[in-house]
Amino acid sequence: MQTFLRALAVFVLFIMDSCQKPPNSSVAFQNVQEVDFEQILFSAKKKHKLVFVDMYATWCGPCKYMDLNVFNKPEIAQKLNKEFVNYKVDVDSFDGSRLRKKFRVDSFPTYLIINENGVVIHRLEGIFTPPVLMDEADFAIAESKKK
């Protein structure tokens, strides 16, 4: 019986371990409820990175699609985590509604790529496949280097 329980414990641990995502398998977003926008800009300036902002609503189907089918792809996570400070903004939260008004966001999802001074340099709306989102990120990075 004891051998069976040990084998069962090892099996359960193996299953639990295999179900966990590997490190960096999704975009490392900081959340508007935890970090304010000014802190994000400070972090971007310190790291010399752009800010990738996901303006979403909890009730938004396309927003959920992006979370489930795009932001969890390793190639997207690698690109966004390396090149950007990533910020997720629930537009229905207090601070989120303030940012929604500031950046005039009326459709969801909206993605803003912002420089370290808080200026939007690229804006995207809707859902994207991983290759298209990567192309858009590359475009924004190239545009930021021109200025």
C-alpha positions in Angstrom: 0.0 0.0 0.0 2.8 2.4 0.9 4.5 1.7 -2.5 1.2 2.5 -4.2 0.9 5.8 -2.4 4.5 6.8 -3.2 3.9 6.0 -6.8 0.6 8.0 -6.8 2.4 11.0 -5.2 5.1 10.9 -7.8 2.6 10.6 -10.6 0.6 13.6 -9.2 3.7 15.7 -8.9 4.7 14.8 -12.5 1.3 15.8 -13.8 1.2 19.0 -11.9 4.7 19.9 -13.1 3.9 19.1 -16.7 0.8 21.3 -16.6 2.7 24.4 -15.6 3.8 26.9 -18.2 7.5 27.2 -18.8 9.1 30.5 -17.8 8.5 33.4 -20.1 5.7 31.5 -22.0 3.4 34.5 -21.7 3.8 38.3 -21.7 4.8 39.7 -18.3 2.2 42.4 -17.9 2.1 44.7 -15.0 -1.4 45.6 -14.0 -3.0 49.0 -13.6 -4.4 47.9 -10.2 -0.9 47.3 -8.9 1.3 49.9 -10.6 0.4 53.4 -11.8 1.1 54.7 -15.2 3.8 57.2 -14.0 5.7 54.2 -12.4 5.5 52.4 -15.8 7.0 55.4 -17.6 9.7 55.7 -15.0 10.6 52.0 -15.5 10.6 52.4 -19.3 12.9 55.5 -19.0 15.2 53.6 -16.7 15.4 50.5 -19.0 15.4 52.5 -22.2 12.3 50.7 -23.5 9.0 51.4 -25.0 5.7 50.7 -23.2 3.3 48.2 -24.6 -0.2 49.0 -23.2 -3.1 46.5 -23.5 -6.3 48.5 -23.0 -8.9 45.8 -22.3 -12.3 45.3 -20.7 -13.1 42.1 -18.7 -16.3 41.7 -20.7 -14.5 42.0 -24.1 -14.5 38.8 -26.1 -11.7 39.8 -28.5 -9.6 40.8 -25.4 -10.0 37.3 -24.0 -9.1 35.8 -27.4 -5.8 37.7 -27.4 -5.0 36.6 -23.9 -5.8 32.9 -24.7 -4.4 32.7 -28.2 -1.7 35.4 -28.7 -0.1 36.7 -25.5 0.7 33.2 -24.3 2.7 32.3 -27.4 6.4 32.0 -26.6 7.5 34.1 -29.6 5.2 36.9 -28.6 6.3 36.7 -24.9 9.9 36.7 -25.9 9.5 39.8 -28.2 7.3 41.9 -25.9 9.2 41.0 -22.6 12.5 41.8 -24.2 11.6 45.0 -26.0 8.9 46.6 -23.9 7.6 47.4 -20.4 4.2 45.7 -20.7 1.2 47.2 -19.0 -2.3 45.8 -18.8 -5.1 48.3 -18.2 -8.7 47.3 -17.3 -10.5 50.3 -18.6 -13.4 49.8 -16.2 -11.1 50.3 -13.2 -10.7 53.8 -11.7 -7.2 54.4 -13.0 -8.0 52.5 -16.2 -10.9 54.8 -17.0 -8.6 57.8 -16.5 -6.1 56.4 -19.0 -9.0 55.4 -21.3 -10.0 59.1 -21.5 -6.5 60.4 -21.7 -5.6 58.2 -24.7 -9.2 58.4 -26.2 -9.7 54.6 -26.3 -13.2 53.7 -27.5 -12.8 50.2 -28.9 -11.3 47.0 -27.4 -8.8 45.7 -27.4 -6.6 48.7 -28.1 -2.9 48.5 -27.9 -0.7 51.6 -27.4 3.0 51.7 -27.9 4.2 54.6 -25.9 7.7 56.1 -25.6 9.4 56.8 -22.3 8.0 60.3 -22.3 4.4 59.1 -22.5 3.8 59.9 -26.2 1.9 57.3 -28.2 4.0 56.4 -31.2 1.8 53.5 -32.5 -1.8 52.5 -31.9 -3.5 49.2 -32.8 -7.1 48.1 -32.4 -8.6 44.7 -32.6 -7.3 41.2 -32.7 -4.0 40.1 -34.3 -2.3 36.9 -35.2 1.1 36.4 -33.5 3.1 37.1 -36.8 1.2 40.4 -37.4 1.6 41.5 -33.8 5.3 40.9 -34.0 5.5 42.9 -37.3 3.6 45.8 -35.6 6.0 45.7 -32.6 9.0 45.7 -34.9 7.5 48.7 -36.8 7.0 50.6 -33.6 10.5 49.9 -32.5 11.9 51.1 -35.8 9.7 54.2 -35.7 10.9 55.1 -32.2 14.6 54.9 -33.3 13.9 57.4 -36.1 13.1 60.1 -33.7 
